[in-house]
């Protein structure tokens, strides 16, 4: 599978009036992946002491369809790690798909 950096964009996620995450997301075009045409990547401070750095990557597979929905999916997966992989993630994605796209969930 080949990839190249397409662009960087600022993503700002707000929940109940509070900034949850704000930073640059790198958008990669993918060639040869069976399901995704793009991938999103960014880094953030590692919890709880914020001394480390965590690198996050998310494939553009529905309901993820943009840098912002990639950030939302990552936040939701962090909140409930049991839903972050495999078929459980598909159920998670279906349930939270509306939320990930900015709706109520």
N, C-alpha and C positions, 0 to 999 in steps of 0.2 A: 504494500500500500504506500502510495506517495502522498505527500502533503506539501503545502506552502502557506506561509503567513499571508493572508489576504489583507487584513487591516486590524487596527486596535480601536476600540470604542469605549467610551465611559459608560458604565452602568451604575445606576443609583437605585437601590431598593429601599423603599420606605414601608413600614408596617405600623399602623395606628399612629401616624404622625412622627415616628422615630426612624432615623436612618439605621437600617440593619446592616447594610453593606454599601460601600461606594468605592469604586476603583476601575481600573482599566481591564477590559477583557480582550484577550487576543483571539481573533477569529481565523481559523485555519480551513482552507479548502482541502477536502480529502479526495483522493482518486483511488478507486479499487476497493473501497469498503463496501460490504454487501448491503448495508442499511443507511449509512450516514454520508451526507455530502459535505458536512461541516463538523468541526469540533471547536469547542470553546475552552480557553484556559486562562487562569489567573492565579495569583497568590494572595494569601492573607495571613495575618499574624496567627500563630498557633495558640490555642487556649491552654490553660487558664492564665498563664503569666505573660503571654504575648511576646516572649523572648525568641521563640522559634518562628519558622515560616512554613506554611502549608501550601502545597501546590495542588490546584484543583483542575481536573479536566472533565468535560461533559460532552458526549456526542449529541449531535442534533438529530434525535429520534423522538417523534411525538410522544408526549406533549411538548418537549423542548423544541422551540422553533426560532429562538433568538438569543442574544447574549443575556438579556434580562431574564428570560424563562430558564436559561441554564443556571443562573445565579439562584433563582427561586427554587429550582429542583435540588440544588446542592444544599441550600438552607433546610429544605424539608427533609432531605436524606440525613442530614446531621441531626435533626430533631428526633428522627426515628430510624436509626441505622438498620433495623431489621428489614426495612423496605428498600434498601439501596441497591440490591442486585437481583438478577434472575427474574423468575416469573412473579415473585413478590413485588418487584419494582414495576412490572406491568400493571398489576392490580393497583398499586400505589399511584401510578401515573394516571390510570383511568379515573380513580377516585378524586385525585387532586388536580386533574387536568384543567378544570375551570379556574381553580386558584392560581395555578402556574401561569395561566394566560391573563391574570389580573382580576378574575371574578371572585366569587365568594367561596367556592369549593364545594 
